[in-house]
């Protein structure tokens, strides 16, 4: 393959990544547009990788096929770090980024392994505690921020701490927003931790199994409030660190803004995840308002 062809192929691969993020993760697409141009290629490749792995189970007609896709990505990471060619645009873009920036293989592996472990859970296998959900959120969402910081050449323990909290908040809120989807698909609320469900009287016995009730929106809203409160606590902890976070890292941490928007939208509907207003505009607010919030935080060097 000659240089011109390679350049054309890479350009096409990165364009594909941008389109994937725009199509399936629009609010984070807008966040990435606030990054310095020198950081965008890497950020879009990493975010597209996250889109590919996060959607693997959802786009598959059979859970086994979804799991195979995740296992393929697990193998792809190994091949990329061994400089082997992979005929997939996101993998090609990721390989290009890894050839230019030092990014931890362990973070990428951890994110895929977390999704594999989640995919292998039985539909009735409920997470026990909110701490288990936080661990899943960190392994998937926080790792994405860690690797983006690495791609930007930013080495800061404080920025990493902030990224950890923002990732946990973002991951928890994503699981909350997905509750109706999973309830419709699997008739299950397995992302509500058992301890939280028990606290709010949502547990019922079905033979030898314990299930979470789906017939009480009021009790469900109370459970969601507890989960959202934990996400909010993580956001507050991240924001306390703002002044200590290097300025060049703050734009990478802008995903805190959509997380706050989700929290505010949930609050407006009484934490009822089935309220249709949550699906209006961008995360429940008019698109222009969302973009203004994002621009305001970006301009002020805040997250």
Secondary structure in CASP SS format (residue, H / E / C, confidence):
PFRMAT SS
TARGET T0000
AUTHOR 0000-0000-0000
METHOD secondary structure of the structure
MODEL  1
X C 1.00
X C 1.00
X H 1.00
X H 1.00
X H 1.00
X H 1.00
X H 1.00
X H 1.00
X H 1.00
X H 1.00
X H 1.00
X H 1.00
X H 1.00
X H 1.00
X H 1.00
X H 1.00
X H 1.00
X H 1.00
X H 1.00
X H 1.00
X H 1.00
X H 1.00
X H 1.00
X H 1.00
X C 1.00
X H 1.00
X H 1.00
X H 1.00
X H 1.00
X H 1.00
X H 1.00
X H 1.00
X C 1.00
X C 1.00
X C 1.00
X C 1.00
X H 1.00
X H 1.00
X H 1.00
X H 1.00
X H 1.00
X H 1.00
X H 1.00
X H 1.00
X H 1.00
X H 1.00
X H 1.00
X H 1.00
X H 1.00
X H 1.00
X H 1.00
X H 1.00
X H 1.00
X H 1.00
X C 1.00
X C 1.00
X C 1.00
X C 1.00
X C 1.00
X C 1.00
X C 1.00
X C 1.00
X H 1.00
X H 1.00
X H 1.00
X H 1.00
X H 1.00
X H 1.00
X H 1.00
X H 1.00
X H 1.00
X H 1.00
X H 1.00
X H 1.00
X H 1.00
X H 1.00
X H 1.00
X H 1.00
X H 1.00
X H 1.00
X H 1.00
X C 1.00
X C 1.00
X C 1.00
X C 1.00
X C 1.00
X C 1.00
X C 1.00
X H 1.00
X H 1.00
X H 1.00
X H 1.00
X H 1.00
X H 1.00
X H 1.00
X H 1.00
X H 1.00
X H 1.00
X H 1.00
X H 1.00
X C 1.00
X C 1.00
X C 1.00
X C 1.00
X H 1.00
X H 1.00
X H 1.00
X H 1.00
X H 1.00
X H 1.00
X H 1.00
X H 1.00
X H 1.00
X H 1.00
X H 1.00
X H 1.00
X H 1.00
X H 1.00
X H 1.00
X C 1.00
X C 1.00
X C 1.00
X C 1.00
X C 1.00
X C 1.00
X C 1.00
X C 1.00
X C 1.00
X C 1.00
X H 1.00
X H 1.00
X H 1.00
X H 1.00
X H 1.00
X H 1.00
X H 1.00
X H 1.00
X H 1.00
X H 1.00
X H 1.00
X H 1.00
X H 1.00
X H 1.00
X H 1.00
X H 1.00
X H 1.00
X H 1.00
X H 1.00
X H 1.00
X H 1.00
X H 1.00
X C 1.00
X C 1.00
X C 1.00
X C 1.00
X C 1.00
X H 1.00
X H 1.00
X H 1.00
X H 1.00
X H 1.00
X H 1.00
X H 1.00
X H 1.00
X H 1.00
X H 1.00
X H 1.00
X H 1.00
X H 1.00
X H 1.00
X H 1.00
X H 1.00
X H 1.00
X H 1.00
X H 1.00
X H 1.00
X H 1.00
X C 1.00
X H 1.00
X H 1.00
X H 1.00
X H 1.00
X H 1.00
X H 1.00
X H 1.00
X H 1.00
X C 1.00
X C 1.00
X C 1.00
X C 1.00
X C 1.00
X C 1.00
X C 1.00
X H 1.00
X H 1.00
X H 1.00
X H 1.00
X H 1.00
X H 1.00
X C 1.00
X C 1.00
X C 1.00
X E 1.00
X E 1.00
X E 1.00
X E 1.00
X C 1.00
X C 1.00
X E 1.00
X E 1.00
X E 1.00
X E 1.00
X C 1.00
X C 1.00
X C 1.00
X C 1.00
X H 1.00
X H 1.00
X H 1.00
X H 1.00
X H 1.00
X H 1.00
X H 1.00
X H 1.00
X H 1.00
X H 1.00
X H 1.00
X H 1.00
X H 1.00
X H 1.00
X H 1.00
X H 1.00
X H 1.00
X H 1.00
X H 1.00
X H 1.00
X H 1.00
X H 1.00
X H 1.00
X H 1.00
X C 1.00
X H 1.00
X H 1.00
X H 1.00
X C 1.00
X C 1.00
X H 1.00
X H 1.00
X H 1.00
X H 1.00
X C 1.00
X H 1.00
X H 1.00
X H 1.00
X H 1.00
X H 1.00
X H 1.00
X H 1.00
X H 1.00
X H 1.00
X H 1.00
X H 1.00
X H 1.00
X H 1.00
X H 1.00
X H 1.00
X H 1.00
X H 1.00
X C 1.00
X C 1.00
X C 1.00
X C 1.00
X C 1.00
X C 1.00
X C 1.00
X H 1.00
X H 1.00
X H 1.00
X H 1.00
X C 1.00
X C 1.00
X E 1.00
X C 1.00
X C 1.00
X E 1.00
X C 1.00
X H 1.00
X H 1.00
X H 1.00
X H 1.00
X H 1.00
X H 1.00
X H 1.00
X H 1.00
X H 1.00
X H 1.00
X H 1.00
X H 1.00
X H 1.00
X H 1.00
X C 1.00
X C 1.00
X C 1.00
END
